[in-house]
């Protein structure tokens, strides 16, 4: 699942932070997405999932 798709499922309400996250994803800005997501309260499982998606995104850019 893509990070953007996951975010849209988790953040159903169109809040300003969601718009910033979507922009970060659209602009391939992994660092900004990490920064924004650091302020969210996630369950342990959600946090693991987000970190895995961010890590995969970074690996994609590195390769």
PDB file of N, CA, C, O and CB in Angstrom:
ATOM      1  N   UNK A   1       0.851  -1.172   0.000  1.00  0.00           N
ATOM      2  CA  UNK A   1       0.000   0.000   0.000  1.00  0.00           C
ATOM      3  C   UNK A   1       0.901   1.241   0.000  1.00  0.00           C
ATOM      4  O   UNK A   1       1.922   1.277   0.687  1.00  0.00           O
ATOM      5  CB  UNK A   1      -0.971  -0.005   1.231  1.00  0.00           C
ATOM      6  N   UNK A   2       0.523   2.217  -0.751  1.00  0.00           N
ATOM      7  CA  UNK A   2       1.318   3.445  -0.804  1.00  0.00           C
ATOM      8  C   UNK A   2       1.065   4.287   0.434  1.00  0.00           C
ATOM      9  O   UNK A   2       0.018   4.182   1.073  1.00  0.00           O
ATOM     10  CB  UNK A   2       0.994   4.253  -2.076  1.00  0.00           C
ATOM     11  N   UNK A   3       2.031   5.113   0.758  1.00  0.00           N
ATOM     12  CA  UNK A   3       1.892   5.989   1.915  1.00  0.00           C
ATOM     13  C   UNK A   3       0.713   6.934   1.729  1.00  0.00           C
ATOM     14  O   UNK A   3      -0.061   7.148   2.662  1.00  0.00           O
ATOM     15  CB  UNK A   3       3.182   6.787   2.148  1.00  0.00           C
ATOM     16  N   UNK A   4       0.571   7.493   0.549  1.00  0.00           N
ATOM     17  CA  UNK A   4      -0.523   8.431   0.305  1.00  0.00           C
ATOM     18  C   UNK A   4      -1.876   7.748   0.503  1.00  0.00           C
ATOM     19  O   UNK A   4      -2.780   8.314   1.117  1.00  0.00           O
ATOM     20  CB  UNK A   4      -0.424   9.015  -1.116  1.00  0.00           C
ATOM     21  N   UNK A   5      -2.007   6.546  -0.012  1.00  0.00           N
ATOM     22  CA  UNK A   5      -3.270   5.812   0.152  1.00  0.00           C
ATOM     23  C   UNK A   5      -3.530   5.521   1.628  1.00  0.00           C
ATOM     24  O   UNK A   5      -4.654   5.667   2.109  1.00  0.00           O
ATOM     25  CB  UNK A   5      -3.244   4.492  -0.655  1.00  0.00           C
ATOM     26  N   UNK A   6      -2.482   5.109   2.340  1.00  0.00           N
ATOM     27  CA  UNK A   6      -2.638   4.820   3.751  1.00  0.00           C
ATOM     28  C   UNK A   6      -3.055   6.075   4.510  1.00  0.00           C
ATOM     29  O   UNK A   6      -3.956   6.033   5.348  1.00  0.00           O
ATOM     30  CB  UNK A   6      -1.341   4.251   4.326  1.00  0.00           C
ATOM     31  N   UNK A   7      -2.394   7.190   4.210  1.00  0.00           N
ATOM     32  CA  UNK A   7      -2.726   8.444   4.880  1.00  0.00           C
ATOM     33  C   UNK A   7      -4.177   8.831   4.645  1.00  0.00           C
ATOM     34  O   UNK A   7      -4.873   9.250   5.570  1.00  0.00           O
ATOM     35  CB  UNK A   7      -1.807   9.559   4.402  1.00  0.00           C
ATOM     36  N   UNK A   8      -4.617   8.692   3.436  1.00  0.00           N
ATOM     37  CA  UNK A   8      -6.007   9.070   3.122  1.00  0.00           C
ATOM     38  C   UNK A   8      -6.999   8.194   3.865  1.00  0.00           C
ATOM     39  O   UNK A   8      -8.069   8.657   4.261  1.00  0.00           O
ATOM     40  CB  UNK A   8      -6.264   8.974   1.614  1.00  0.00           C
ATOM     41  N   UNK A   9      -6.642   6.921   4.056  1.00  0.00           N
ATOM     42  CA  UNK A   9      -7.529   6.029   4.805  1.00  0.00           C
ATOM     43  C   UNK A   9      -7.527   6.370   6.287  1.00  0.00           C
ATOM     44  O   UNK A   9      -8.572   6.322   6.936  1.00  0.00           O
ATOM     45  CB  UNK A   9      -7.115   4.572   4.604  1.00  0.00           C
ATOM     46  N   UNK A  10      -6.363   6.712   6.828  1.00  0.00           N
ATOM     47  CA  UNK A  10      -6.241   7.000   8.250  1.00  0.00           C
ATOM     48  C   UNK A  10      -6.729   8.405   8.606  1.00  0.00           C
ATOM     49  O   UNK A  10      -7.310   8.612   9.672  1.00  0.00           O
ATOM     50  CB  UNK A  10      -4.803   6.834   8.683  1.00  0.00           C
ATOM     51  N   UNK A  11      -6.500   9.341   7.737  1.00  0.00           N
ATOM     52  CA  UNK A  11      -6.847  10.741   8.004  1.00  0.00           C
ATOM     53  C   UNK A  11      -8.047  11.139   7.158  1.00  0.00           C
ATOM     54  O   UNK A  11      -7.925  11.896   6.195  1.00  0.00           O
ATOM     55  CB  UNK A  11      -5.643  11.680   7.716  1.00  0.00           C
ATOM     56  N   UNK A  12      -9.176  10.628   7.525  1.00  0.00           N
ATOM     57  CA  UNK A  12     -10.388  10.843   6.730  1.00  0.00           C
ATOM     58  C   UNK A  12     -10.792  12.315   6.654  1.00  0.00           C
ATOM     59  O   UNK A  12     -11.315  12.768   5.636  1.00  0.00           O
ATOM     60  CB  UNK A  12     -11.529  10.035   7.309  1.00  0.00           C
ATOM     61  N   UNK A  13     -10.554  13.046   7.715  1.00  0.00           N
ATOM     62  CA  UNK A  13     -10.948  14.452   7.739  1.00  0.00           C
ATOM     63  C   UNK A  13      -9.940  15.294   6.957  1.00  0.00           C
ATOM     64  O   UNK A  13      -8.732  15.138   7.141  1.00  0.00           O
ATOM     65  CB  UNK A  13     -11.065  14.962   9.195  1.00  0.00           C
ATOM     66  N   UNK A  14     -10.418  16.176   6.093  1.00  0.00           N
ATOM     67  CA  UNK A  14      -9.503  17.036   5.323  1.00  0.00           C
ATOM     68  C   UNK A  14      -8.946  18.164   6.188  1.00  0.00           C
ATOM     69  O   UNK A  14      -9.343  19.321   6.048  1.00  0.00           O
ATOM     70  CB  UNK A  14     -10.226  17.627   4.096  1.00  0.00           C
ATOM     71  N   UNK A  15      -8.028  17.818   7.075  1.00  0.00           N
ATOM     72  CA  UNK A  15      -7.413  18.801   7.959  1.00  0.00           C
ATOM     73  C   UNK A  15      -6.160  19.373   7.299  1.00  0.00           C
ATOM     74  O   UNK A  15      -5.599  18.739   6.405  1.00  0.00           O
ATOM     75  CB  UNK A  15      -7.069  18.167   9.332  1.00  0.00           C
ATOM     76  N   UNK A  16      -5.713  20.549   7.717  1.00  0.00           N
ATOM     77  CA  UNK A  16      -4.535  21.166   7.082  1.00  0.00           C
ATOM     78  C   UNK A  16      -3.310  20.256   7.068  1.00  0.00           C
ATOM     79  O   UNK A  16      -2.579  20.225   6.078  1.00  0.00           O
ATOM     80  CB  UNK A  16      -4.187  22.451   7.794  1.00  0.00           C
ATOM     81  N   UNK A  17      -3.076  19.520   8.146  1.00  0.00           N
ATOM     82  CA  UNK A  17      -1.888  18.662   8.187  1.00  0.00           C
ATOM     83  C   UNK A  17      -1.976  17.576   7.115  1.00  0.00           C
ATOM     84  O   UNK A  17      -0.958  17.181   6.547  1.00  0.00           O
ATOM     85  CB  UNK A  17      -1.728  18.021   9.586  1.00  0.00           C
ATOM     86  N   UNK A  18      -3.171  17.102   6.842  1.00  0.00           N
ATOM     87  CA  UNK A  18      -3.337  16.090   5.790  1.00  0.00           C
ATOM     88  C   UNK A  18      -2.938  16.683   4.440  1.00  0.00           C
ATOM     89  O   UNK A  18      -2.290  16.019   3.631  1.00  0.00           O
ATOM     90  CB  UNK A  18      -4.806  15.570   5.745  1.00  0.00           C
ATOM     91  N   UNK A  19      -3.325  17.920   4.206  1.00  0.00           N
ATOM     92  CA  UNK A  19      -2.968  18.569   2.944  1.00  0.00           C
ATOM     93  C   UNK A  19      -1.455  18.727   2.828  1.00  0.00           C
ATOM     94  O   UNK A  19      -0.892  18.544   1.749  1.00  0.00           O
ATOM     95  CB  UNK A  19      -3.656  19.940   2.829  1.00  0.00           C
ATOM     96  N   UNK A  20      -0.795  19.066   3.935  1.00  0.00           N
ATOM     97  CA  UNK A  20       0.669  19.183   3.922  1.00  0.00           C
ATOM     98  C   UNK A  20       1.318  17.827   3.668  1.00  0.00           C
ATOM     99  O   UNK A  20       2.300  17.733   2.931  1.00  0.00           O
ATOM    100  CB  UNK A  20       1.176  19.771   5.253  1.00  0.00           C
ATOM    101  N   UNK A  21       0.771  16.778   4.277  1.00  0.00           N
ATOM    102  CA  UNK A  21       1.299  15.431   4.066  1.00  0.00           C
ATOM    103  C   UNK A  21       1.122  14.995   2.617  1.00  0.00           C
ATOM    104  O   UNK A  21       2.034  14.434   2.010  1.00  0.00           O
ATOM    105  CB  UNK A  21       0.612  14.433   5.002  1.00  0.00           C
ATOM    106  N   UNK A  22      -0.049  15.257   2.075  1.00  0.00           N
ATOM    107  CA  UNK A  22      -0.293  14.901   0.678  1.00  0.00           C
ATOM    108  C   UNK A  22       0.676  15.645  -0.234  1.00  0.00           C
ATOM    109  O   UNK A  22       1.182  15.075  -1.201  1.00  0.00           O
ATOM    110  CB  UNK A  22      -1.750  15.216   0.283  1.00  0.00           C
ATOM    111  N   UNK A  23       0.934  16.909   0.069  1.00  0.00           N
ATOM    112  CA  UNK A  23       1.879  17.684  -0.737  1.00  0.00           C
ATOM    113  C   UNK A  23       3.286  17.100  -0.617  1.00  0.00           C
ATOM    114  O   UNK A  23       4.005  17.010  -1.612  1.00  0.00           O
ATOM    115  CB  UNK A  23       1.876  19.168  -0.303  1.00  0.00           C
ATOM    116  N   UNK A  24       3.681  16.703   0.592  1.00  0.00           N
ATOM    117  CA  UNK A  24       4.998  16.104   0.782  1.00  0.00           C
ATOM    118  C   UNK A  24       5.123  14.826  -0.035  1.00  0.00           C
ATOM    119  O   UNK A  24       6.155  14.582  -0.661  1.00  0.00           O
ATOM    120  CB  UNK A  24       5.252  15.814   2.269  1.00  0.00           C
ATOM    121  N   UNK A  25       4.080  14.017  -0.030  1.00  0.00           N
ATOM    122  CA  UNK A  25       4.104  12.770  -0.809  1.00  0.00           C
ATOM    123  C   UNK A  25       4.154  13.087  -2.298  1.00  0.00           C
ATOM    124  O   UNK A  25       4.948  12.499  -3.034  1.00  0.00           O
ATOM    125  CB  UNK A  25       2.865  11.892  -0.486  1.00  0.00           C
ATOM    126  N   UNK A  26       3.323  13.997  -2.737  1.00  0.00           N
ATOM    127  CA  UNK A  26       3.288  14.351  -4.155  1.00  0.00           C
ATOM    128  C   UNK A  26       4.624  14.931  -4.631  1.00  0.00           C
ATOM    129  O   UNK A  26       4.999  14.761  -5.791  1.00  0.00           O
ATOM    130  CB  UNK A  26       2.166  15.352  -4.415  1.00  0.00           C
ATOM    131  N   UNK A  27       5.340  15.617  -3.727  1.00  0.00           N
ATOM    132  CA  UNK A  27       6.624  16.230  -4.078  1.00  0.00           C
ATOM    133  C   UNK A  27       7.819  15.348  -3.736  1.00  0.00           C
ATOM    134  O   UNK A  27       8.964  15.796  -3.791  1.00  0.00           O
ATOM    135  CB  UNK A  27       6.766  17.555  -3.377  1.00  0.00           C
ATOM    136  N   UNK A  28       7.548  14.086  -3.380  1.00  0.00           N
ATOM    137  CA  UNK A  28       8.607  13.137  -3.019  1.00  0.00           C
ATOM    138  C   UNK A  28       9.514  13.672  -1.923  1.00  0.00           C
ATOM    139  O   UNK A  28      10.733  13.520  -1.990  1.00  0.00           O
ATOM    140  CB  UNK A  28       9.437  12.793  -4.239  1.00  0.00           C
ATOM    141  N   UNK A  29       8.927  14.289  -0.929  1.00  0.00           N
ATOM    142  CA  UNK A  29       9.685  14.862   0.175  1.00  0.00           C
ATOM    143  C   UNK A  29       9.544  13.973   1.410  1.00  0.00           C
ATOM    144  O   UNK A  29       8.705  14.217   2.278  1.00  0.00           O
ATOM    145  CB  UNK A  29       9.209  16.304   0.480  1.00  0.00           C
ATOM    146  N   UNK A  30      10.378  12.941   1.469  1.00  0.00           N
ATOM    147  CA  UNK A  30      10.317  11.971   2.563  1.00  0.00           C
ATOM    148  C   UNK A  30      10.600  12.649   3.904  1.00  0.00           C
ATOM    149  O   UNK A  30       9.921  12.376   4.893  1.00  0.00           O
ATOM    150  CB  UNK A  30      11.320  10.825   2.323  1.00  0.00           C
ATOM    151  N   UNK A  31      11.588  13.521   3.938  1.00  0.00           N
ATOM    152  CA  UNK A  31      11.960  14.183   5.183  1.00  0.00           C
ATOM    153  C   UNK A  31      10.797  15.003   5.744  1.00  0.00           C
ATOM    154  O   UNK A  31      10.546  14.978   6.949  1.00  0.00           O
ATOM    155  CB  UNK A  31      13.179  15.081   4.959  1.00  0.00           C
ATOM    156  N   UNK A  32      10.097  15.718   4.890  1.00  0.00           N
ATOM    157  CA  UNK A  32       8.953  16.523   5.339  1.00  0.00           C
ATOM    158  C   UNK A  32       7.826  15.621   5.835  1.00  0.00           C
ATOM    159  O   UNK A  32       7.188  15.918   6.845  1.00  0.00           O
ATOM    160  CB  UNK A  32       8.444  17.431   4.196  1.00  0.00           C
ATOM    161  N   UNK A  33       7.587  14.532   5.132  1.00  0.00           N
ATOM    162  CA  UNK A  33       6.549  13.594   5.575  1.00  0.00           C
ATOM    163  C   UNK A  33       6.903  13.024   6.944  1.00  0.00           C
ATOM    164  O   UNK A  33       6.040  12.930   7.816  1.00  0.00           O
ATOM    165  CB  UNK A  33       6.370  12.450   4.549  1.00  0.00           C
ATOM    166  N   UNK A  34       8.164  12.644   7.140  1.00  0.00           N
ATOM    167  CA  UNK A  34       8.598  12.132   8.452  1.00  0.00           C
ATOM    168  C   UNK A  34       8.393  13.192   9.538  1.00  0.00           C
ATOM    169  O   UNK A  34       7.906  12.890  10.628  1.00  0.00           O
ATOM    170  CB  UNK A  34      10.092  11.699   8.403  1.00  0.00           C
ATOM    171  N   UNK A  35       8.764  14.421   9.233  1.00  0.00           N
ATOM    172  CA  UNK A  35       8.631  15.504  10.199  1.00  0.00           C
ATOM    173  C   UNK A  35       7.173  15.701  10.598  1.00  0.00           C
ATOM    174  O   UNK A  35       6.856  15.833  11.780  1.00  0.00           O
ATOM    175  CB  UNK A  35       9.202  16.802   9.626  1.00  0.00           C
ATOM    176  N   UNK A  36       6.299  15.720   9.614  1.00  0.00           N
ATOM    177  CA  UNK A  36       4.882  15.921   9.891  1.00  0.00           C
ATOM    178  C   UNK A  36       4.284  14.751  10.668  1.00  0.00           C
ATOM    179  O   UNK A  36       3.495  14.949  11.593  1.00  0.00           O
ATOM    180  CB  UNK A  36       4.121  16.122   8.592  1.00  0.00           C
ATOM    181  N   UNK A  37       4.660  13.546  10.291  1.00  0.00           N
ATOM    182  CA  UNK A  37       4.097  12.367  10.941  1.00  0.00           C
ATOM    183  C   UNK A  37       4.619  12.160  12.355  1.00  0.00           C
ATOM    184  O   UNK A  37       3.984  11.474  13.156  1.00  0.00           O
ATOM    185  CB  UNK A  37       4.388  11.147  10.120  1.00  0.00           C
ATOM    186  N   UNK A  38       5.753  12.740  12.665  1.00  0.00           N
ATOM    187  CA  UNK A  38       6.321  12.592  14.005  1.00  0.00           C
ATOM    188  C   UNK A  38       5.392  13.168  15.079  1.00  0.00           C
ATOM    189  O   UNK A  38       5.414  12.730  16.229  1.00  0.00           O
ATOM    190  CB  UNK A  38       7.688  13.279  14.074  1.00  0.00           C
ATOM    191  N   UNK A  39       4.585  14.141  14.695  1.00  0.00           N
ATOM    192  CA  UNK A  39       3.677  14.767  15.650  1.00  0.00           C
ATOM    193  C   UNK A  39       2.363  14.034  15.855  1.00  0.00           C
ATOM    194  O   UNK A  39       1.567  14.423  16.709  1.00  0.00           O
ATOM    195  CB  UNK A  39       3.388  16.141  15.214  1.00  0.00           C
ATOM    196  N   UNK A  40       2.126  12.988  15.092  1.00  0.00           N
ATOM    197  CA  UNK A  40       0.875  12.250  15.203  1.00  0.00           C
ATOM    198  C   UNK A  40       0.944  11.215  16.312  1.00  0.00           C
ATOM    199  O   UNK A  40       1.999  10.639  16.578  1.00  0.00           O
ATOM    200  CB  UNK A  40       0.536  11.577  13.882  1.00  0.00           C
ATOM    201  N   UNK A  41      -0.185  10.990  16.948  1.00  0.00           N
ATOM    202  CA  UNK A  41      -0.291   9.915  17.930  1.00  0.00           C
ATOM    203  C   UNK A  41      -0.845   8.695  17.213  1.00  0.00           C
ATOM    204  O   UNK A  41      -2.005   8.666  16.801  1.00  0.00           O
ATOM    205  CB  UNK A  41      -1.199  10.325  19.149  1.00  0.00           C
ATOM    206  N   UNK A  42       0.012   7.688  17.073  1.00  0.00           N
ATOM    207  CA  UNK A  42      -0.376   6.439  16.432  1.00  0.00           C
ATOM    208  C   UNK A  42      -0.307   5.316  17.454  1.00  0.00           C
ATOM    209  O   UNK A  42       0.425   5.397  18.440  1.00  0.00           O
ATOM    210  CB  UNK A  42       0.529   6.131  15.211  1.00  0.00           C
ATOM    211  N   UNK A  43      -1.072   4.282  17.205  1.00  0.00           N
ATOM    212  CA  UNK A  43      -0.895   3.065  17.992  1.00  0.00           C
ATOM    213  C   UNK A  43       0.464   2.481  17.599  1.00  0.00           C
ATOM    214  O   UNK A  43       1.049   2.887  16.594  1.00  0.00           O
ATOM    215  CB  UNK A  43      -2.077   2.026  17.749  1.00  0.00           C
ATOM    216  N   UNK A  44       0.957   1.545  18.377  1.00  0.00           N
ATOM    217  CA  UNK A  44       2.244   0.921  18.057  1.00  0.00           C
ATOM    218  C   UNK A  44       2.207   0.290  16.673  1.00  0.00           C
ATOM    219  O   UNK A  44       3.157   0.415  15.901  1.00  0.00           O
ATOM    220  CB  UNK A  44       2.609  -0.136  19.111  1.00  0.00           C
ATOM    221  N   UNK A  45       1.114  -0.385  16.364  1.00  0.00           N
ATOM    222  CA  UNK A  45       0.987  -1.043  15.061  1.00  0.00           C
ATOM    223  C   UNK A  45       0.959  -0.015  13.932  1.00  0.00           C
ATOM    224  O   UNK A  45       1.609  -0.202  12.903  1.00  0.00           O
ATOM    225  CB  UNK A  45      -0.285  -1.910  15.019  1.00  0.00           C
ATOM    226  N   UNK A  46       0.220   1.053  14.120  1.00  0.00           N
ATOM    227  CA  UNK A  46       0.167   2.106  13.104  1.00  0.00           C
ATOM    228  C   UNK A  46       1.535   2.745  12.913  1.00  0.00           C
ATOM    229  O   UNK A  46       1.956   2.986  11.782  1.00  0.00           O
ATOM    230  CB  UNK A  46      -0.863   3.174  13.490  1.00  0.00           C
ATOM    231  N   UNK A  47       2.231   3.019  14.012  1.00  0.00           N
ATOM    232  CA  UNK A  47       3.558   3.634  13.924  1.00  0.00           C
ATOM    233  C   UNK A  47       4.522   2.728  13.151  1.00  0.00           C
ATOM    234  O   UNK A  47       5.283   3.202  12.308  1.00  0.00           O
ATOM    235  CB  UNK A  47       4.114   3.925  15.339  1.00  0.00           C
ATOM    236  N   UNK A  48       4.485   1.429  13.444  1.00  0.00           N
ATOM    237  CA  UNK A  48       5.332   0.473  12.707  1.00  0.00           C
ATOM    238  C   UNK A  48       5.006   0.507  11.217  1.00  0.00           C
ATOM    239  O   UNK A  48       5.905   0.515  10.376  1.00  0.00           O
ATOM    240  CB  UNK A  48       5.145  -0.964  13.259  1.00  0.00           C
ATOM    241  N   UNK A  49       3.723   0.528  10.902  1.00  0.00           N
ATOM    242  CA  UNK A  49       3.297   0.544   9.506  1.00  0.00           C
ATOM    243  C   UNK A  49       3.782   1.818   8.813  1.00  0.00           C
ATOM    244  O   UNK A  49       4.297   1.758   7.697  1.00  0.00           O
ATOM    245  CB  UNK A  49       1.764   0.431   9.407  1.00  0.00           C
ATOM    246  N   UNK A  50       3.623   2.961   9.462  1.00  0.00           N
ATOM    247  CA  UNK A  50       4.072   4.232   8.885  1.00  0.00           C
ATOM    248  C   UNK A  50       5.579   4.210   8.668  1.00  0.00           C
ATOM    249  O   UNK A  50       6.065   4.613   7.611  1.00  0.00           O
ATOM    250  CB  UNK A  50       3.680   5.415   9.797  1.00  0.00           C
ATOM    251  N   UNK A  51       6.316   3.742   9.666  1.00  0.00           N
ATOM    252  CA  UNK A  51       7.777   3.689   9.545  1.00  0.00           C
ATOM    253  C   UNK A  51       8.207   2.769   8.412  1.00  0.00           C
ATOM    254  O   UNK A  51       9.147   3.082   7.681  1.00  0.00           O
ATOM    255  CB  UNK A  51       8.405   3.221  10.859  1.00  0.00           C
ATOM    256  N   UNK A  52       7.531   1.642   8.260  1.00  0.00           N
ATOM    257  CA  UNK A  52       7.851   0.721   7.164  1.00  0.00           C
ATOM    258  C   UNK A  52       7.591   1.370   5.808  1.00  0.00           C
ATOM    259  O   UNK A  52       8.385   1.218   4.879  1.00  0.00           O
ATOM    260  CB  UNK A  52       7.030  -0.572   7.293  1.00  0.00           C
ATOM    261  N   UNK A  53       6.489   2.087   5.699  1.00  0.00           N
ATOM    262  CA  UNK A  53       6.172   2.761   4.438  1.00  0.00           C
ATOM    263  C   UNK A  53       7.187   3.865   4.135  1.00  0.00           C
ATOM    264  O   UNK A  53       7.617   4.023   2.992  1.00  0.00           O
ATOM    265  CB  UNK A  53       4.750   3.349   4.490  1.00  0.00           C
ATOM    266  N   UNK A  54       7.566   4.621   5.158  1.00  0.00           N
ATOM    267  CA  UNK A  54       8.560   5.677   4.962  1.00  0.00           C
ATOM    268  C   UNK A  54       9.923   5.089   4.600  1.00  0.00           C
ATOM    269  O   UNK A  54      10.614   5.605   3.722  1.00  0.00           O
ATOM    270  CB  UNK A  54       8.679   6.542   6.225  1.00  0.00           C
ATOM    271  N   UNK A  55      10.302   4.012   5.279  1.00  0.00           N
ATOM    272  CA  UNK A  55      11.575   3.357   4.974  1.00  0.00           C
ATOM    273  C   UNK A  55      11.598   2.839   3.536  1.00  0.00           C
ATOM    274  O   UNK A  55      12.597   2.992   2.832  1.00  0.00           O
ATOM    275  CB  UNK A  55      11.829   2.202   5.955  1.00  0.00           C
ATOM    276  N   UNK A  56      10.500   2.229   3.105  1.00  0.00           N
ATOM    277  CA  UNK A  56      10.415   1.723   1.731  1.00  0.00           C
ATOM    278  C   UNK A  56      10.509   2.868   0.732  1.00  0.00           C
ATOM    279  O   UNK A  56      11.151   2.735  -0.310  1.00  0.00           O
ATOM    280  CB  UNK A  56       9.105   0.940   1.520  1.00  0.00           C
ATOM    281  N   UNK A  57       9.879   3.975   1.041  1.00  0.00           N
ATOM    282  CA  UNK A  57       9.920   5.156   0.184  1.00  0.00           C
ATOM    283  C   UNK A  57      11.356   5.657   0.060  1.00  0.00           C
ATOM    284  O   UNK A  57      11.813   5.976  -1.037  1.00  0.00           O
ATOM    285  CB  UNK A  57       9.002   6.270   0.739  1.00  0.00           C
ATOM    286  N   UNK A  58      12.068   5.726   1.187  1.00  0.00           N
ATOM    287  CA  UNK A  58      13.474   6.166   1.162  1.00  0.00           C
ATOM    288  C   UNK A  58      14.347   5.212   0.352  1.00  0.00           C
ATOM    289  O   UNK A  58      15.201   5.647  -0.420  1.00  0.00           O
ATOM    290  CB  UNK A  58      14.022   6.282   2.591  1.00  0.00           C
ATOM    291  N   UNK A  59      14.131   3.921   0.530  1.00  0.00           N
ATOM    292  CA  UNK A  59      14.897   2.926  -0.238  1.00  0.00           C
ATOM    293  C   UNK A  59      14.655   3.080  -1.732  1.00  0.00           C
ATOM    294  O   UNK A  59      15.575   2.932  -2.535  1.00  0.00           O
ATOM    295  CB  UNK A  59      14.528   1.504   0.206  1.00  0.00           C
ATOM    296  N   UNK A  60      13.423   3.374  -2.097  1.00  0.00           N
ATOM    297  CA  UNK A  60      13.082   3.569  -3.510  1.00  0.00           C
ATOM    298  C   UNK A  60      13.873   4.730  -4.100  1.00  0.00           C
ATOM    299  O   UNK A  60      14.308   4.661  -5.250  1.00  0.00           O
ATOM    300  CB  UNK A  60      11.571   3.820  -3.673  1.00  0.00           C
ATOM    301  N   UNK A  61      14.060   5.777  -3.339  1.00  0.00           N
ATOM    302  CA  UNK A  61      14.815   6.937  -3.811  1.00  0.00           C
ATOM    303  C   UNK A  61      16.306   6.675  -3.842  1.00  0.00           C
ATOM    304  O   UNK A  61      17.027   7.241  -4.663  1.00  0.00           O
ATOM    305  CB  UNK A  61      14.529   8.135  -2.940  1.00  0.00           C
ATOM    306  N   UNK A  62      16.771   5.812  -2.941  1.00  0.00           N
ATOM    307  CA  UNK A  62      18.199   5.506  -2.882  1.00  0.00           C
ATOM    308  C   UNK A  62      18.624   4.600  -4.036  1.00  0.00           C
ATOM    309  O   UNK A  62      19.776   4.633  -4.468  1.00  0.00           O
ATOM    310  CB  UNK A  62      18.543   4.848  -1.546  1.00  0.00           C
ATOM    311  N   UNK A  63      17.700   3.803  -4.523  1.00  0.00           N
ATOM    312  CA  UNK A  63      18.061   2.838  -5.562  1.00  0.00           C
ATOM    313  C   UNK A  63      17.698   3.312  -6.886  1.00  0.00           C
ATOM    314  O   UNK A  63      17.933   2.619  -7.876  1.00  0.00           O
ATOM    315  CB  UNK A  63      17.430   1.536  -5.332  1.00  0.00           C
TER     316      UNK A  63
END
